[in-house]
Amino acid sequence: MNSEFVLTQNTDSWPGVGREVYVTASLLRPYIKYAARLGVDYQGILSEHGVTLDALNQSGARIPVLLKRTILKQLIDLSGDPLFGLGASRYTSPDSYSINGFISMNCANLRECLIRTLPLHRILSDNRVMHLREGHDRATVYWQLDSNIDYVRRNNTEALVGTWVEYSRSVLGLNEEPLYISFSHEPAGGKDYLSSYQDILKCDVRFEQDFNGVVYQKKSLEEKIPDADSRLLEILTRHAKGLLQEISDTAPFTLQVKEIMRTLLRLSTPSRDKVADHFGIASRTLQRKLLEEGISFSETLNEVRMEMTVYLMRDQSLSIEDIAEQLGFKESRSFHRSFKRWTGKTVGAYRRELLATN
């Protein structure tokens, strides 16, 4: 009898479940890249929904899953490609999986990659759960998805599975190939497209199965990932757990305020009035709504600045003064004092430690 090892999380207590569900904006990037390759006016689609490419590329940006599906539907319709999701999967990169992607690159092997990242899956999505099942001689990575399939969900499913396979090959550098890929739906376009699936995925593909996933020989989980760095892995994992805690503790309105703040910081320090204007509410109403979620306006701004600081410090072309300016500090001395208060470390010491791990 085969044993089953499943890493999952109980979603009943997650904020947002039963209300509006969010996903990381990075999940849209492969779709956008492929759309650009096909000449689709993706910028027009984004602007129709009040979204910019810069906003999607912001570190930590999250969007409602219904918005993601709407944008994906429009991209598919304009592309005319029935295998749009699979095509997009070829444009995967480490940041397609947010910080989880960088964690995966520094794990010893595929098993550790899965064990490390599956409990962190909510960084990517509120409502999608990825599983690992191990039998006697086989291992299966599979996704528990909505069984009500339409062409948008089909493309989304094929993109999820295809992205995982492409990521394992091109980013993790693994040589062990899947035994086969399984989809619960029928192929797009019927049997005429079967060869296209196999050409893109480069392995046996089976349809109308009981699950959506990838089946490996069990020994494939032990294949070493080249250039893995165990020290960097621990640093990234700690940071990811902090992000996960923030997502769990932060209500949707606070997330929306943070997104506005990130955009405004490019120009100047976002005031309460400016942020309130974006929501069409009074500044006192903005403060009250934040306080109802247990955080003040100034605390929210400090959290955004801290998150952006860690992101900007990785860019060695930016001086400390440049970073302070991008965060809305009029004087670098104020930035130095604030950073020491946030972390207990000086800016210089923290940056040296950060760069030493890369």
HELIX and SHEET records of a PDB file:
HELIX    1   1 ALA A   25  LEU A   28  5                                   4    
HELIX    2   2 ARG A   29  LEU A   38  1                                  10    
HELIX    3   3 TYR A   42  GLU A   48  1                                   7    
HELIX    4   4 LEU A   53  LEU A   56  1                                   4    
HELIX    5   5 VAL A   65  SER A   79  1                                  15    
HELIX    6   6 PHE A   84  SER A   89  1                                   6    
HELIX    7   7 PRO A   94  TYR A   97  5                                   4    
HELIX    8   8 SER A   98  MET A  105  1                                   8    
HELIX    9   9 LEU A  110  THR A  117  1                                   8    
HELIX   10  10 LEU A  118  ILE A  123  5                                   6    
HELIX   11  11 TYR A  151  GLU A  166  1                                  16    
HELIX   12  12 TYR A  167  VAL A  171  3                                   5    
HELIX   13  13 GLY A  190  TYR A  193  5                                   4    
HELIX   14  14 LEU A  194  LEU A  201  1                                   8    
HELIX   15  15 LYS A  218  GLU A  222  5                                   5    
HELIX   16  16 SER A  230  ASP A  249  1                                  20    
HELIX   17  17 PRO A  252  LEU A  264  1                                  13    
HELIX   18  18 ARG A  272  PHE A  279  1                                   8    
HELIX   19  19 SER A  283  GLU A  292  1                                  10    
HELIX   20  20 PHE A  297  MET A  313  1                                  17    
HELIX   21  21 ILE A  320  GLN A  326  1                                   7    
HELIX   22  22 SER A  332  THR A  343  1                                  12    
HELIX   23  23 VAL A  347  ALA A  356  1                                  10    
SHEET    1   A 2 TYR A  22  THR A  24  0                                        
SHEET    2   A 2 ARG A  62  PRO A  64 -1                                        
SHEET    1   B 5 VAL A 129  GLU A 134  0                                        
SHEET    2   B 5 ARG A 138  GLN A 144 -1                                        
SHEET    3   B 5 ASN A 212  GLN A 217 -1                                        
SHEET    4   B 5 TYR A 180  SER A 182 -1                                        
SHEET    5   B 5 VAL A 205  ARG A 206  1                                        
END                                                                             
